[in-house]
């Protein structure tokens, strides 16, 4: 690869401007004088990308793996932008396994069975659920905050029915999480198909990391709700942790979305206090305390994402 990729802009007749392309890049991408390329404008920069066909189909052989692994792979393929997924088997797929696999349609927006027979299922993912990444993440964070606030209510007044409802709503929110991760993956790979003004490649990476951190926070909210469903009495100190988590998440969201750095010290101090309390808890409440501490750690992670996003060269 050529070390110096600086090029001088040249003006041609008609008022247009041109630059030359590195010959090594042309050869590596099997291009020639008649090849087509995409010229993508993104945040004041131009990206030149070879035109190519995308591999958007995946086949899963059910004979080689178990159903849980199949479900996992379907979820991964979905979130990474694949548009067609086929599950094949040399033998009949049992009704039980088919139902397990098809139930993924409840959690992966746009996933739908296109065709099936005794030994295969073919899914197609419809991309008519495209949403604005930043706005979608704000909506996700708002819904996550509601779950945190309701978790504090259940911890303060343990109620099995409320805890189960909280767990079910946590499961429901995974739909938006999966959709946002898919959208980020598609934008990062197919820039030519999306209008992404104001989002740099670096910021897109940080959005993906922030979604991962909020997704893990969601997982631990769900786990905490499962634990508290079996509790009769919860010490007041646990309720205090839950209240602090609500404050931490609000402040971490401010850091990430608005680069408001005034909350950094408070978030870090609250995390230190939570860890100190959890380490001193008695065995019966230890596991719930640990789950709350894990939620707090992802508030710290979201804050870190925002601090990194605020630093520009």
C-alpha positions as CSV (number, residue, x, y, z in Angstrom):
1,X,0.0,0.0,0.0
2,X,1.2,3.5,-0.9
3,X,2.4,5.4,2.3
4,X,1.4,8.8,1.1
5,X,-2.3,9.0,0.1
6,X,-2.4,12.8,-0.1
7,X,-3.8,13.9,-3.5
8,X,-4.1,17.3,-5.1
9,X,-7.5,18.3,-6.3
10,X,-7.6,19.1,-10.0
11,X,-10.2,21.2,-11.9
12,X,-11.5,20.1,-15.2
13,X,-13.8,21.6,-17.8
14,X,-17.4,22.2,-16.8
15,X,-16.4,23.2,-13.2
16,X,-16.0,19.7,-11.8
17,X,-13.0,18.5,-9.7
18,X,-11.1,15.2,-9.8
19,X,-8.5,13.3,-7.8
20,X,-6.4,10.3,-8.8
21,X,-6.9,7.0,-7.1
22,X,-4.0,4.9,-5.7
23,X,-3.2,2.1,-8.3
24,X,-2.5,-0.4,-5.5
25,X,-6.0,0.1,-4.1
26,X,-7.4,-0.4,-7.7
27,X,-5.6,-3.7,-8.1
28,X,-6.4,-5.0,-4.6
29,X,-10.1,-4.5,-5.3
30,X,-10.0,-5.9,-8.8
31,X,-11.1,-2.6,-10.4
32,X,-10.3,-1.1,-13.7
33,X,-11.1,2.1,-15.7
34,X,-14.8,1.1,-16.2
35,X,-15.5,-0.1,-12.6
36,X,-18.2,1.6,-10.5
37,X,-17.6,2.9,-7.0
38,X,-19.7,4.5,-4.3
39,X,-18.8,8.1,-3.3
40,X,-20.3,8.6,0.2
41,X,-20.4,11.9,2.0
42,X,-20.3,11.5,5.8
43,X,-19.8,14.3,8.2
44,X,-17.7,16.4,5.9
45,X,-15.7,13.5,4.5
46,X,-15.9,11.6,1.2
47,X,-15.6,7.8,1.4
48,X,-14.8,5.9,-1.9
49,X,-16.0,2.3,-1.7
50,X,-16.0,-0.3,-4.4
51,X,-19.4,-1.4,-5.7
52,X,-20.0,-5.0,-4.6
53,X,-22.8,-7.5,-3.9
54,X,-23.4,-8.3,-0.3
55,X,-23.7,-11.8,1.1
56,X,-27.0,-11.5,2.9
57,X,-28.0,-15.2,3.1
58,X,-27.1,-17.8,5.7
59,X,-27.8,-21.5,5.9
60,X,-27.8,-23.4,9.2
61,X,-27.5,-27.2,9.2
62,X,-29.6,-28.5,12.1
63,X,-27.9,-31.9,11.9
64,X,-24.7,-30.6,13.3
65,X,-25.9,-28.4,16.2
66,X,-28.5,-28.2,18.9
67,X,-31.6,-26.0,18.8
68,X,-30.3,-23.6,21.4
69,X,-27.3,-22.9,19.2
70,X,-29.5,-22.5,16.1
71,X,-31.6,-19.9,18.0
72,X,-28.4,-18.1,19.0
73,X,-27.0,-18.1,15.5
74,X,-30.3,-16.7,14.1
75,X,-30.2,-13.9,16.6
76,X,-26.6,-13.1,15.7
77,X,-27.3,-13.2,11.9
78,X,-30.3,-11.0,12.5
79,X,-28.4,-8.4,14.5
80,X,-25.5,-8.3,11.9
81,X,-27.8,-7.5,9.0
82,X,-28.4,-10.8,7.3
83,X,-31.7,-10.7,5.3
84,X,-32.4,-14.4,4.7
85,X,-31.8,-17.3,7.1
86,X,-32.6,-21.0,6.2
87,X,-32.5,-23.8,8.7
88,X,-32.1,-27.2,7.1
89,X,-32.2,-30.8,8.4
90,X,-31.7,-34.2,6.8
91,X,-34.5,-35.5,8.9
92,X,-37.9,-34.1,9.9
93,X,-37.7,-31.1,12.3
94,X,-39.9,-31.9,15.3
95,X,-42.9,-29.6,16.0
96,X,-41.4,-28.7,19.3
97,X,-38.1,-27.6,17.8
98,X,-39.9,-25.7,15.0
99,X,-42.0,-23.8,17.5
100,X,-39.0,-22.9,19.5
101,X,-37.2,-21.6,16.4
102,X,-40.3,-19.7,15.1
103,X,-40.9,-18.1,18.5
104,X,-37.9,-15.9,17.7
105,X,-40.2,-13.8,15.5
106,X,-41.6,-12.4,18.8
107,X,-38.2,-10.9,19.7
108,X,-36.6,-10.0,16.3
109,X,-38.6,-7.3,14.6
110,X,-39.0,-7.9,10.8
111,X,-38.1,-11.6,11.1
112,X,-40.8,-13.7,9.4
113,X,-41.2,-17.2,8.0
114,X,-41.1,-17.1,4.2
115,X,-41.5,-20.8,3.6
116,X,-41.2,-24.1,5.4
117,X,-41.5,-27.8,4.9
118,X,-40.9,-30.9,7.1
119,X,-37.2,-30.5,7.1
120,X,-36.5,-26.8,6.6
121,X,-37.6,-23.3,7.7
122,X,-36.7,-20.2,5.7
123,X,-36.8,-16.8,7.4
124,X,-36.8,-13.4,5.6
125,X,-36.0,-10.2,7.5
126,X,-38.0,-7.2,6.3
127,X,-36.1,-3.9,6.8
128,X,-39.1,-1.7,7.0
129,X,-38.4,-1.1,10.7
130,X,-35.5,1.3,10.1
131,X,-35.2,3.9,12.8
132,X,-33.0,6.9,13.6
133,X,-30.1,5.5,15.7
134,X,-29.7,8.5,18.1
135,X,-33.5,8.9,18.6
136,X,-33.9,5.1,19.0
137,X,-31.2,5.0,21.6
138,X,-32.8,7.8,23.5
139,X,-36.2,5.9,23.5
140,X,-34.4,2.8,24.6
141,X,-32.7,4.6,27.5
142,X,-36.0,6.1,28.6
143,X,-37.7,2.7,28.7
144,X,-34.7,1.4,30.6
145,X,-35.1,4.1,33.1
146,X,-38.8,3.2,33.7
147,X,-37.7,-0.4,34.3
148,X,-35.1,0.8,36.9
149,X,-37.7,3.0,38.6
150,X,-40.1,0.1,38.8
151,X,-37.3,-2.2,40.1
152,X,-36.8,0.2,42.9
153,X,-40.6,0.0,43.7
154,X,-40.6,-3.8,43.7
155,X,-37.5,-3.8,46.0
156,X,-39.1,-1.4,48.4
157,X,-42.3,-3.3,48.5
158,X,-41.7,-6.9,47.3
159,X,-44.5,-8.2,45.3
160,X,-44.2,-11.4,43.1
161,X,-46.8,-10.3,40.6
162,X,-45.1,-6.9,40.0
163,X,-41.7,-8.6,39.8
164,X,-43.0,-11.0,37.1
165,X,-44.5,-8.1,35.2
166,X,-41.1,-6.3,35.4
167,X,-39.3,-9.4,34.0
168,X,-41.8,-9.7,31.2
169,X,-41.4,-6.0,30.2
170,X,-37.6,-6.5,30.3
171,X,-38.0,-9.3,27.8
172,X,-40.2,-7.1,25.6
173,X,-37.5,-4.3,25.5
174,X,-35.0,-6.7,23.9
175,X,-37.0,-6.3,20.7
176,X,-35.9,-2.6,20.5
177,X,-32.4,-3.6,21.5
178,X,-32.1,-6.2,18.8
179,X,-33.5,-3.8,16.2
180,X,-31.0,-1.0,17.1
181,X,-28.0,-3.3,17.0
182,X,-29.1,-4.5,13.6
183,X,-29.5,-0.9,12.4
184,X,-26.0,0.0,13.6
185,X,-24.5,-3.1,11.9
186,X,-26.2,-2.3,8.6
187,X,-25.1,1.3,8.6
188,X,-21.5,0.4,9.4
189,X,-21.4,-2.1,6.5
190,X,-23.7,-0.5,3.9
191,X,-23.0,3.2,4.2
192,X,-24.2,3.9,0.7
193,X,-27.8,2.9,1.6
194,X,-28.3,5.1,4.7
195,X,-28.3,8.8,5.3
196,X,-26.2,9.2,8.4
197,X,-25.4,12.9,8.6
198,X,-23.6,14.0,11.7
199,X,-22.5,10.5,12.7
200,X,-18.8,9.8,12.3
201,X,-17.5,6.3,12.0
202,X,-15.9,6.7,15.4
203,X,-19.2,7.8,17.0
204,X,-21.0,4.9,15.4
205,X,-18.6,2.5,17.2
206,X,-19.3,4.3,20.5
207,X,-23.1,4.0,19.8
208,X,-22.6,0.3,19.4
209,X,-20.6,0.0,22.6
210,X,-23.2,2.1,24.5
211,X,-26.0,-0.1,23.2
212,X,-24.1,-3.2,24.4
213,X,-23.7,-1.6,27.8
214,X,-27.4,-0.7,28.1
215,X,-28.3,-4.2,26.8
216,X,-26.3,-5.8,29.6
217,X,-27.9,-3.4,32.1
218,X,-31.3,-4.7,30.8
219,X,-30.1,-8.3,31.4
220,X,-29.2,-7.6,35.0
221,X,-32.5,-5.7,35.6
222,X,-34.3,-8.8,34.4
223,X,-32.1,-11.0,36.7
224,X,-32.7,-8.7,39.7
225,X,-36.4,-8.9,39.1
226,X,-36.3,-12.7,39.1
227,X,-34.4,-12.7,42.4
228,X,-36.7,-10.1,44.1
229,X,-39.8,-12.1,43.1
230,X,-38.8,-14.7,45.7
231,X,-38.0,-12.2,48.4
232,X,-40.3,-11.4,51.3
233,X,-38.4,-8.7,53.1
234,X,-35.6,-6.6,51.6
235,X,-33.4,-4.4,53.8
236,X,-33.7,-0.7,53.4
237,X,-30.1,-0.5,52.3
238,X,-30.9,-2.4,49.1
239,X,-33.7,0.1,48.4
240,X,-31.1,2.9,48.8
241,X,-28.9,1.2,46.2
242,X,-31.8,1.0,43.8
243,X,-32.5,4.8,44.3
244,X,-28.9,5.6,43.6
245,X,-28.9,3.5,40.5
246,X,-31.8,5.6,39.1
247,X,-29.8,8.8,39.7
248,X,-26.6,7.2,38.2
249,X,-28.4,6.1,35.1
250,X,-30.0,9.5,34.6
251,X,-26.6,11.2,35.0
252,X,-24.8,8.7,32.8
253,X,-27.4,9.3,30.1
254,X,-26.7,13.0,30.3
255,X,-23.0,12.4,29.9
256,X,-23.5,10.2,26.9
257,X,-26.2,12.0,25.0
258,X,-25.4,15.6,26.0
259,X,-21.7,15.4,27.0
260,X,-22.6,16.9,30.4
261,X,-19.4,16.2,32.3
262,X,-20.5,17.7,35.6
263,X,-22.0,14.3,36.7
264,X,-18.8,12.2,36.4
265,X,-17.6,12.6,40.0
266,X,-21.1,11.9,41.5
267,X,-21.5,8.7,39.4
268,X,-18.1,7.4,40.4
269,X,-18.7,8.2,44.1
270,X,-22.1,6.5,44.1
271,X,-20.5,3.4,42.5
272,X,-17.9,3.2,45.2
273,X,-20.6,3.5,47.9
274,X,-22.7,0.8,46.2
275,X,-19.7,-1.6,46.2
276,X,-18.9,-0.9,49.8
277,X,-22.6,-1.7,50.8
278,X,-22.7,-4.9,48.7
279,X,-19.5,-6.2,50.2
280,X,-20.9,-5.9,53.6
281,X,-24.3,-7.5,52.9
282,X,-25.4,-10.7,54.6
283,X,-25.8,-13.9,52.5
284,X,-29.6,-13.8,52.0
285,X,-29.4,-10.5,50.1
286,X,-26.0,-10.8,48.7
287,X,-27.1,-12.0,45.2
288,X,-29.6,-9.2,44.8
289,X,-27.0,-6.7,45.9
290,X,-24.5,-8.1,43.3
291,X,-27.0,-7.8,40.5
292,X,-27.6,-4.1,41.5
293,X,-23.9,-3.5,41.6
294,X,-23.6,-5.0,38.1
295,X,-26.3,-2.5,36.9
296,X,-24.2,0.2,38.5
297,X,-21.1,-0.9,36.7
298,X,-22.9,-0.5,33.3
299,X,-23.9,3.0,34.4
300,X,-20.2,3.6,34.8
301,X,-19.6,2.1,31.3
302,X,-22.2,4.3,29.7
303,X,-20.6,7.3,31.3
304,X,-17.2,6.2,30.0
305,X,-18.7,5.9,26.5
306,X,-20.0,9.5,26.7
307,X,-16.6,10.9,27.9
308,X,-14.8,9.1,25.0
309,X,-17.5,10.5,22.6
310,X,-16.8,14.0,23.9
311,X,-13.1,14.0,22.9
312,X,-12.5,15.1,19.3
313,X,-9.2,15.5,17.5
